Amino acid sequence: MNCFYVISNQSKETAGKQADFIKYYLEQKGKICYLQHDGVKPESDFSRYTDATKIPKDVECIIALGGDGTLLHASRDLVDTSLPILGINLGTLGYLAEIEHTNIAPTLDRLIADDYLIENRMMLWGSVVTASGERSEDIALNDIVISRRGRLRVVDFNVYVDDEFLCSYRADGIIVSTPTGSTGYSLSAGGPIVSPDASLILLTAIAPHTLISRTIVLPDHVVVSVETGPARFGGEGSAEAFFDGDTCLVPGAGERILIRKSEKTARFIKMNHTSFVTNLRKKLK
């Protein structure tokens, strides 16, 4: 690789210095490196942290400096570019961002030498009807979470698979997750851990009002529809859908949220040849 673009999360204390170091190091090796220093999302709900149209055409690789959240944002913002993304962890767990900040220089050397693998990760596409009647859509790498809106209360959900009724939940919400997202919110809600190279859709209820509740695992070719019940205490809607904890879309009461496997994938650069099992053992102890 010869040309790089660095996205840095400026809420991380050392992000700016690390970005400057990467640029200096690569340029000393005769390579090209561009920096995006802001990494801050504008006010609009549908705006992105990174404007893909401003990335130069000669860029071959995206380096995301921050944590798993930074990598999630970058994968969604840049999915249409097909550029591979390398995550460098400046946070705590760093399950997605596998490279630690102490290993930046040797990692850059391997990128220059084309010593890496590219891993494709499944994403989800979701579409909702907003309270104003407009249809909106977005994609997610980890999960789409349909949860209660407004004051503290449970919500009624009806779940359909390929338009066939599956079940009803009275719960705080439902997590529709990819295998990548199985180690995130879904895991905290009692869902299973799934290898990220699988292609499955996971349905996990959040605090359901039932004695027994288990995650439902579905094949990747189905369309999941979640129908929300009417607001119990008035208001314009009883639930809202969050895409990777970021974009929020509000369906009208009684409307369905459609979710299916996206035709687009996130492309991650994998440097370590460790197995999923080894990584799981180290990260989650």
N, C-alpha and C positions, 0 to 999 in steps of 0.2 A: 504494500500500500504506500501511496505517496502523498495523499491529501486527506486531511482530517478536519473535523468540526467538533469543538468542545462546548457542551452545554453544562453549565455549572449552577448548582443550587446555592444562591448567595445567602440563604439562611444558615448555611453551614459555615462555621468560623474560618476554616482554612481553604474554602473552595476557591476564592480568588487567587491565592498564592499557588495552589496546586495547578490551576488552569494556566497561569503564567509560566510555571515550571514546564508543563507539558508543551506549550508553544515554543519555549526556548529550546528544550531538548530536541524536539522534532526538527526545528529549523537548523540546529547545529548539525543534524544528520542530513541536511539538504532536502528536507521535506517541507510541505506546505501545511500550515495549521491556522484555522480561523477560530475565533472565540466568540461565544455568545455569553455576555456577562450578566445580563439581567435575570433571566430564568424566572421572571415574575409574571403571574397570570393577570391579564387586564380585567376590567370590571365585568365585561359581558359574560354571561353564562356559557356561551358557545364559542368564546375565544379560546385560544390555545396558549400554552406557555412558550412554545416555539413555533415561529412562522416558517413553515416548510418552504415557502416561496423565496425566502431570503437566504437559503442555503446555496452557496455557489455550485455550479454544475459539475465542477471537477472533484467535488468531495466524494470520497470512497468509503468513509467510516465516520460514525458518530461516537464520540466518547461522552458518556453521561457521568458527571461528577456529583455525587450526593449520596443517595441511598436508594432503597427499593422504590420509594415514591417518585424520585427523579427519573428512574428508569421506566416506570409505568407511564408517566406523562410523556416522555420522549417516544415511547413505542406507539402511543396513540396519536401524537402530533405528527409523526413522520411515517406512518404506516403506508401512505401512498407513494413514498419515495423509494421503497424497497432497500433503503440503506441499512446495513448491519449496524447494530448498536453494542458497544462495550460499556458495561456498568462498572464504575470504580466506587467502592463503598467508603463514604466519609461518615456514615451513621453508626448504628449499633449492630443489628442482626445481619443485614445485608444478604438475605437469602437469594435474591435475584442478581444483585450486583456482587459478583463472585470475587473481584479483584480488590484487595485491600490497598490503602494509600501507600503503604510501605513497599509495595511491589510495582510501582508505576514504571520506573525506568526499564527493568527487564521485560515488562509487558509490552512497552512501546517497541523495544528491540524485536520482539517476536512478531508484532504487527507489521513492522517494516519488512521483516523476512517472510511474510505470509505464512507464519507458523501458527495457525489457529483453525478452529472449526466453526461452522455456522449452524445454529440450531433454530429451527422454525417452531414457533409456539402458536397454538390455536387461540383465536380470539372469538368473542361473542358480538353479534349484532342485535340491537334492540330498537324497537319502535313503539312509541306511545302516542296517545291522543291527549294533548294538554288540556288544561281547564278552559282555554279559550277556543278549543275545537280544532287547533292546528296539529297536524301530525309531525312529530319530530323523531329523529333517530340518532344513534351514536354507536360507538363500539367500545369494547372493554377487553382488557387482557386478563385481569383477575376475576372480576365478578360484576354482575348487575344485582343490586340489592333493592328489593321493593320493601319499604318499611313504612311504619305509621307516620303520619304527618300532624304537626300541631301538638296539642296537649296529650298527656300520657294516657294511652288507651290501646287496646288490642284492635286488630283489624281482621275482617273476614276475607279470605282469599279462596277463589276457586281456580284449580290448576287443570289445564287441558294439554294433552300431547297429541299433536296432529289433529286438532279439533275434537278429540275424544276425551270426555271427562275422566280425569285421573283421581282427584281427591279434593277435599276442602280443608283449609286450615283456619283456625282462629289463633292468631299469633302476633308477635311484635313485627314480624316481617318474614321474607323468604329470600334466601341467597341462591342465585343461579350462578354457578361457578364453572370455570375451566379447570383442567388439571393444574395449570400454573397457580391458579387462585386457591387450590385446595389447601395450601399451607398458610393461607391468610385468614380472613374473617370466617370462612367456612369451617376451618379447623377449630377456631375458638367457639363456634356454635355446635361442635360435636361431630363435624363431618369427617370423612376419611381422608387420608393422605394418598394422593394419586401421582404416579410418575408423570413429569411434565411432557414427556414425549407421547403420552396417550392422547386420544381424541375422544373425549366424553363430555357430557353435560351433567353437572351435579345439582340436585335440588335439596337444600337444607333449610328447614324452618327455624326461625329465631324465637326461642322461648314459647313454643306452642302450648296451648291449653289442652294437652292430652297427656295421658300417663305414659304412652309409648310413642316415640317419634324417631324415625331413622332417615338418613339421607337416601334419596332415590337417585340411582345412577342410570343415565339414559344414553343411547347411542348418539353419535354426533349428527345424524341426518334428520333428526326430528325437529319440529317447531313447537316450542313451549309457549303456552299462552297463560298469563296470570290475570285473572279478573278480580278487580278490587270491589269490595262492598261499599255501600253508601256511607258517608260520614255520619257518625252517631250523634255528634253534638253540633251539627250545622257545619258551615264552611264550604269551600269550593271543592274539596276532595279529601279523602281519608288516607291516602297513601302517596308516596313519591318514590321515584326510581333513581338510584345513584349508580353511575357508571364509574367503576374503579374509585369510588368515594369522591369523585370530582364533579362531573356534569350531573345536574339534577333536572329531571323531567317529571312533571306532575300530570298524571292521567286524570281524565274526568271520571267521576264516580260511575261504576258499572262498566267502564271501558276495559278492554284487554291490553295488556302489555305483551307484545310479541317478541320472542327471543329465539335465535337460532345461531348455529355456527356461522361465523363470518367467512366470506370468501377471501378475506385478507388475513395475513399472518404477521406476527412480530418476528423479526430476525435478530437473534442475539449472537454475539461473538462469544464463543466458549474457548477459554485458554487452558483450563485445567482438564486433565484427562481422568479426573476422579468420577466414580460412578454415582448414580443417584442415591444409592444406599449410603455410601460414604459421606456424601454431602449432607444427607439427612441426619446422619448420626452426629456430625460435627456441629451443624447449625442449630439443631433442635435438642442436642444433648440427650 
